[in-house]
Amino acid sequence: MSDYFAHPTATIDEGAVIGARTKVWHYSHVSTGATIGEGCSLGQNVFVAPNVQIGNGVKIQNNVSVYEGVILEDYVFCGPSMVFTNVRTPRSEFPRNTSADYTPTRVKRGASIGANATIVTGVTLHEGAFVAAGAVVTRDVPAYTIVAGVPARPVGYMSASGDRLEFTDSDTVTDSSGHIYQKVSDTEIRRLK
């Protein structure tokens, strides 16, 4: 008996590693070599490619494909129908389908990606980054930064607990959870406590 739940319609390939208390819902597919941490939720019709690494407490909503080369650290949120890419120059006639062809994409701890957003391969979403619904991310997103639009551009800052951070007369702000954030520059926010 496994320590995770998989709906009867889900496909779990031999060699996939899935942590305790993780739930894999209707018509989802976890491939050989994929590693999924504890306490995760994979919604309906989620595909996890071979060799993908997913941390603990990750929530992946319906209709998301996590392709080879993507790394999701702990407590990442992937909204419904958001898209990861993993090849910069795809061609049908000349397929790029080996691990060496995939450009790594890293989503760091606590980052959130809104519904229908696209994350172009090779970028890093730093800790606590927040990607608005429908945004197209073509470059790295700094920690605790909100990005929106096509292409995505910074529009503000957000704490790990989801509070909007407003730096007005001070370079530090305390969120509703008591965490303190420091604005070092327009592209660098640090969590101090």
VMD Tcl script that draws the C-alpha trace (Angstrom):
set ca {
  {0.00 0.00 0.00}
  {1.37 3.42 -0.95}
  {1.47 6.50 1.28}
  {-0.01 8.70 -1.47}
  {-3.41 8.78 -3.18}
  {-3.84 8.25 -6.92}
  {-7.26 8.36 -8.54}
  {-8.04 5.13 -10.46}
  {-7.79 7.04 -13.78}
  {-4.29 8.38 -12.98}
  {-1.22 6.74 -14.52}
  {1.84 6.34 -12.29}
  {4.75 4.88 -14.25}
  {7.12 2.41 -12.63}
  {10.11 4.24 -11.22}
  {8.22 7.41 -10.27}
  {8.73 8.47 -6.64}
  {5.78 10.10 -4.88}
  {5.86 11.33 -1.29}
  {3.43 10.66 1.53}
  {0.08 12.49 1.61}
  {0.39 13.55 -2.04}
  {-2.80 13.37 -4.13}
  {-2.78 12.65 -7.88}
  {-6.22 13.30 -9.39}
  {-8.23 12.26 -12.48}
  {-6.38 11.46 -15.73}
  {-3.01 12.72 -14.48}
  {0.24 11.03 -15.53}
  {3.48 10.86 -13.53}
  {6.38 9.55 -15.64}
  {9.29 7.26 -14.81}
  {12.08 9.06 -12.97}
  {9.86 11.91 -11.73}
  {10.21 12.76 -8.04}
  {7.32 14.40 -6.20}
  {7.58 15.43 -2.55}
  {5.19 15.05 0.36}
  {1.82 16.74 0.75}
  {1.47 17.79 -2.89}
  {-1.69 18.03 -4.97}
  {-1.78 17.33 -8.71}
  {-5.16 18.32 -10.15}
  {-6.99 16.75 -13.06}
  {-5.06 16.18 -16.31}
  {-1.60 17.05 -14.97}
  {1.42 15.62 -16.77}
  {4.77 15.24 -14.99}
  {7.57 14.34 -17.41}
  {10.52 12.02 -16.76}
  {13.19 13.29 -14.35}
  {11.13 16.27 -13.14}
  {11.76 17.29 -9.52}
  {8.87 18.60 -7.44}
  {9.33 19.61 -3.80}
  {7.02 19.33 -0.78}
  {3.65 21.06 -0.47}
  {3.41 21.92 -4.18}
  {-0.05 22.56 -5.65}
  {-0.48 22.03 -9.40}
  {-3.95 22.87 -10.67}
  {-5.81 21.25 -13.60}
  {-4.34 20.98 -17.12}
  {-0.68 21.72 -16.35}
  {2.27 19.91 -17.96}
  {5.56 19.99 -16.06}
  {8.15 19.13 -18.70}
  {11.64 17.71 -18.30}
  {14.06 20.41 -17.20}
  {11.57 22.06 -14.83}
  {12.32 22.08 -11.09}
  {9.62 23.12 -8.63}
  {10.89 23.77 -5.11}
  {8.76 23.53 -1.95}
  {5.34 25.24 -1.72}
  {5.12 26.33 -5.36}
  {1.64 27.04 -6.74}
  {0.87 26.43 -10.44}
  {-2.52 27.85 -11.49}
  {-4.94 26.15 -13.89}
  {-3.74 25.71 -17.48}
  {-0.46 27.58 -16.95}
  {2.32 26.50 -19.35}
  {5.98 25.60 -19.00}
  {8.16 25.34 -22.10}
  {11.46 23.45 -22.13}
  {13.03 24.01 -25.58}
  {14.01 27.45 -26.90}
  {13.87 26.57 -30.61}
  {11.40 23.72 -31.15}
  {11.16 22.18 -34.61}
  {8.98 19.26 -35.63}
  {11.34 18.05 -38.35}
  {14.42 18.27 -36.09}
  {13.18 17.27 -32.63}
  {15.07 18.22 -29.53}
  {14.15 15.44 -27.19}
  {17.11 14.54 -25.03}
  {17.93 15.92 -21.60}
  {20.84 17.87 -23.11}
  {18.37 19.78 -25.31}
  {16.27 21.05 -22.40}
  {17.04 24.41 -20.82}
  {16.47 24.23 -17.04}
  {13.67 26.29 -15.50}
  {13.62 26.71 -11.71}
  {10.67 27.86 -9.63}
  {11.93 28.58 -6.13}
  {10.24 28.12 -2.77}
  {6.84 29.72 -2.36}
  {6.54 31.19 -5.87}
  {3.05 31.35 -7.42}
  {2.09 31.21 -11.09}
  {-1.39 32.38 -12.10}
  {-3.86 30.71 -14.44}
  {-2.93 30.63 -18.14}
  {0.50 32.18 -17.55}
  {3.40 30.99 -19.71}
  {6.91 30.44 -18.35}
  {9.46 30.43 -21.16}
  {12.27 27.95 -20.66}
  {15.50 28.91 -18.93}
  {14.13 31.41 -16.42}
  {14.19 31.36 -12.64}
  {11.26 32.50 -10.54}
  {12.93 33.42 -7.25}
  {11.56 32.83 -3.77}
  {8.04 34.18 -3.27}
  {7.75 35.54 -6.83}
  {4.17 36.06 -8.05}
  {3.21 35.74 -11.73}
  {-0.19 37.22 -12.60}
  {-2.75 35.27 -14.60}
  {-2.06 35.34 -18.34}
  {1.46 36.77 -18.04}
  {4.25 35.59 -20.34}
  {7.51 35.33 -18.38}
  {10.59 35.65 -20.62}
  {13.22 36.49 -17.98}
  {14.03 35.85 -14.33}
  {11.61 37.18 -11.71}
  {13.25 38.55 -8.53}
  {12.22 37.37 -5.07}
  {8.87 38.67 -3.77}
  {8.20 40.55 -7.03}
  {4.83 40.60 -8.81}
  {4.98 40.47 -12.61}
  {2.13 40.91 -15.10}
  {1.59 41.43 -18.82}
  {3.00 40.23 -22.12}
  {5.92 40.16 -21.78}
  {5.77 40.13 -17.98}
  {7.09 43.23 -16.20}
  {7.37 44.05 -12.47}
  {4.25 45.77 -11.10}
  {4.82 45.51 -7.33}
  {5.93 43.33 -4.45}
  {4.27 40.57 -2.38}
  {5.18 38.87 0.88}
  {5.48 35.10 1.30}
  {2.06 35.11 2.98}
  {0.41 36.96 0.06}
  {0.31 40.54 1.37}
  {1.02 43.38 -1.03}
  {4.25 45.10 0.12}
  {4.10 48.89 -0.13}
  {7.46 50.57 0.40}
  {6.67 54.28 0.89}
  {8.75 56.27 3.38}
  {10.76 53.31 4.61}
  {12.89 50.62 3.03}
  {11.35 48.00 5.37}
  {7.79 46.71 5.68}
  {6.18 44.19 8.05}
  {3.48 41.91 6.60}
  {0.39 40.56 8.40}
  {2.34 37.47 9.52}
  {5.02 39.57 11.23}
  {7.70 38.97 8.60}
  {9.94 41.92 7.79}
  {10.99 42.73 4.22}
  {13.68 45.12 3.08}
  {13.79 46.85 -0.30}
  {17.45 46.91 -1.29}
  {16.72 48.12 -4.84}
  {13.89 47.96 -7.39}
  {15.01 44.42 -8.25}
  {16.00 43.11 -4.81}
  {13.66 42.47 -1.89}
  {14.97 40.57 1.12}
  {13.02 38.81 3.82}
  {14.78 39.68 7.08}
  {12.60 37.77 9.55}
}
mol new
graphics top color blue
foreach p $ca { graphics top sphere $p radius 0.5 }
foreach p [lrange $ca 0 end-1] q [lrange $ca 1 end] { graphics top cylinder $p $q radius 0.2 }
display resetview
